[in-house]
Amino acid sequence: MYEGQHCFSRGYSCESQLFIICRDIAYSLDEGARTDTIIIGFSKAFNLVRHDRLLTKIAAIGVDLRVKEFLFGHSQRGRLDGQPSEEVRVNSGVLQGSVLGPPIFLAYVNDIWRILESNKRPCAGDCIIYRKIMDSSVSDKLQTHLNKSGDWAVENELKVNPSKSKTVSFTEASLKKRIRYYFEDQLIPEASSFKYLGIIIRSDQNGADHVN
């Protein structure tokens, strides 16, 4: 499993993931550099996991394929005006709230790290991509990695939730240069803070918003 993924991983936690992100940003500020951070939120990520693609991925990393017994054999139906629809076989999604659900989902998204050189911290249905910016060429590289992650999302049939996605620039400069990053040709809105794993992180690293 990708070592940058701490959530649902033995020996790690949400706290350790938050610590590493905040530490990296603080080190960058100490060096007088800017860190651009993009938070990408996926919509209903657990529900969109394709079973056929998942089995291919877990077979590649040596997971016992008997896990398919946990995935297969489910069906669902709807009801309108008291009339039930026909049952259809469920061919996507992993059960949330189950023991196997989170690690199975991590196996599905685990290969995103192979296509990105920037720092990336996936956790459940969210992913943070960040990089220390020394000049415009590094910003261009970060955008290239966003493009690759967009292609990866399309290939794996995951949908981005625009309301959960934003860009935050961490810098001590008094005048901040406007930053513009795109995901799947859509401008990611710029913000002064973001909430990640229950903690509000501000661009100036002040904890007032979270304390309030």
C-alpha positions in Angstrom: 0.0 0.0 0.0 1.2 3.5 -0.8 3.0 4.8 2.3 1.5 8.3 1.9 -1.9 6.9 2.7 -2.3 6.8 6.5 -6.1 6.5 6.8 -7.4 3.0 7.5 -3.7 1.8 7.6 -2.2 -0.2 10.4 0.2 1.8 12.5 -1.0 5.1 11.1 -3.9 7.4 11.7 -5.7 10.5 10.6 -3.6 12.4 13.1 -0.3 11.2 11.6 -1.5 12.2 8.1 -2.4 15.7 9.3 0.9 16.0 11.1 2.9 15.3 8.0 1.0 17.7 5.8 1.3 20.5 8.3 5.0 19.7 8.9 5.8 19.8 5.2 4.0 23.2 4.8 5.8 24.6 7.9 9.2 23.5 6.6 8.5 25.2 3.2 7.5 28.4 4.9 10.7 28.3 7.0 12.7 28.2 3.7 10.8 31.2 2.4 9.0 29.1 -0.2 5.3 28.9 -1.1 3.4 25.7 -1.0 0.4 25.3 -3.3 -2.1 22.8 -2.1 -5.0 21.3 -4.1 -7.8 19.5 -2.3 -9.7 17.2 -4.6 -13.0 15.7 -3.3 -14.5 12.7 -5.0 -18.3 12.4 -5.1 -19.7 9.1 -3.7 -16.3 7.5 -4.2 -17.1 4.3 -2.3 -20.2 3.7 -4.4 -18.4 4.1 -7.8 -15.8 1.4 -7.3 -16.1 -0.9 -10.3 -15.9 -4.6 -9.2 -14.2 -5.9 -12.3 -11.5 -3.2 -12.3 -11.1 -3.7 -8.5 -10.5 -7.4 -8.9 -7.8 -6.7 -11.5 -6.1 -4.3 -9.2 -6.1 -6.4 -6.1 -4.9 -9.5 -8.0 -1.9 -7.4 -9.2 -0.9 -6.6 -5.6 -1.4 -10.2 -4.4 -4.6 -9.9 -2.4 -6.6 -13.1 -2.0 -9.3 -13.0 -4.7 -11.8 -14.7 -2.3 -12.6 -11.1 -1.4 -15.0 -11.2 -4.4 -17.3 -13.3 -2.2 -17.7 -10.1 -0.2 -18.5 -8.0 -3.3 -20.6 -10.2 -5.5 -24.1 -11.6 -5.0 -25.8 -8.3 -4.1 -28.8 -6.8 -5.8 -31.0 -3.7 -5.3 -34.3 -2.3 -6.3 -36.2 0.9 -6.0 -39.8 1.8 -5.1 -42.0 4.5 -6.6 -45.6 5.1 -5.4 -45.5 1.9 -3.5 -44.5 -0.2 -6.6 -41.1 -2.0 -6.5 -38.9 -2.0 -9.5 -37.2 -5.2 -10.8 -34.1 -6.3 -9.0 -30.7 -5.5 -10.7 -27.3 -6.9 -9.9 -24.9 -4.5 -8.2 -21.6 -4.4 -10.1 -20.0 -1.4 -8.3 -19.4 -0.1 -4.8 -18.0 -1.3 -1.5 -20.0 -1.4 1.7 -19.3 1.6 4.0 -19.3 0.8 7.7 -17.9 -2.7 7.1 -14.5 -4.0 8.2 -13.4 -4.8 4.6 -14.9 -1.8 2.9 -12.1 0.8 3.6 -9.1 -1.4 2.8 -10.8 -2.6 -0.4 -11.4 1.0 -1.4 -7.7 1.9 -0.7 -6.7 -1.0 -3.0 -8.8 0.6 -5.7 -7.2 4.1 -5.4 -3.7 2.9 -4.4 -2.2 3.2 -7.9 -2.7 7.0 -8.1 0.7 7.6 -6.5 2.5 5.9 -9.5 1.5 8.8 -11.9 2.3 11.7 -9.6 5.6 13.2 -8.5 4.2 15.9 -6.3 3.3 15.1 -2.7 -0.1 13.4 -2.5 -2.1 12.4 0.5 -5.2 10.4 -0.4 -7.6 9.6 2.4 -11.0 7.9 1.7 -12.8 10.1 -0.8 -10.4 13.0 -0.6 -7.0 13.6 -2.0 -4.5 16.4 -1.3 -1.8 17.2 -3.8 0.8 19.8 -2.8 4.2 21.1 -3.9 6.8 23.6 -2.8 6.8 26.4 -5.4 10.1 28.0 -6.2 9.3 29.3 -9.6 6.6 29.1 -12.3 8.0 25.9 -13.8 7.1 24.1 -10.6 3.6 25.4 -10.8 3.4 24.0 -14.4 4.6 20.6 -13.1 1.9 20.7 -10.5 -0.7 21.4 -13.1 0.7 18.5 -15.2 0.2 16.2 -12.2 -3.4 17.5 -11.8 -4.0 16.7 -15.5 -2.7 13.2 -14.9 -4.9 12.7 -11.9 -7.8 13.9 -13.9 -7.1 11.2 -16.5 -6.7 8.6 -13.8 -10.2 9.6 -12.3 -11.8 9.2 -15.7 -10.1 5.9 -16.3 -11.3 4.6 -12.9 -14.8 6.2 -13.3 -14.5 8.4 -10.2 -16.3 11.8 -10.2 -14.9 15.0 -8.7 -17.2 16.9 -6.3 -16.5 20.6 -7.2 -18.0 21.8 -3.9 -15.3 19.8 -2.0 -12.4 20.9 -4.2 -10.3 24.0 -3.7 -6.8 25.5 -3.9 -4.9 27.0 -1.0 -1.6 28.8 -1.2 0.6 28.8 1.9 3.1 31.7 1.9 4.4 34.5 4.2 4.4 37.0 1.4 2.4 40.1 2.1 1.1 40.3 -1.4 -0.1 36.9 -2.7 0.1 36.1 -6.4 -3.2 34.8 -7.7 -2.9 31.1 -8.5 -5.0 29.3 -11.1 -5.1 25.5 -11.3 -7.5 23.3 -13.3 -8.9 19.8 -12.8 -10.5 18.3 -15.9 -10.7 21.7 -17.5 -12.6 23.2 -14.6 -11.0 26.0 -12.6 -10.4 25.0 -9.0 -11.6 27.8 -6.7 -9.0 29.5 -4.5 -9.6 29.7 -0.8 -7.9 30.9 2.3 -8.5 27.7 4.3 -9.8 24.1 4.0 -11.2 21.5 6.3 -9.3 18.2 6.2 -10.0 15.2 8.4 -12.0 17.4 10.8 -9.3 20.2 11.1 -9.6 23.7 9.5 -6.2 24.6 8.1 -5.7 28.3 7.2 -3.2 29.6 4.7 -1.4 31.6 7.5 -1.5 28.4 9.7 -3.4 30.3 12.3 -5.7 28.0 14.3 -8.4 30.6 15.2 -11.0 29.3 12.7 -10.7 25.8 14.0 -10.8 26.9 17.6 -13.9 29.0 17.0 
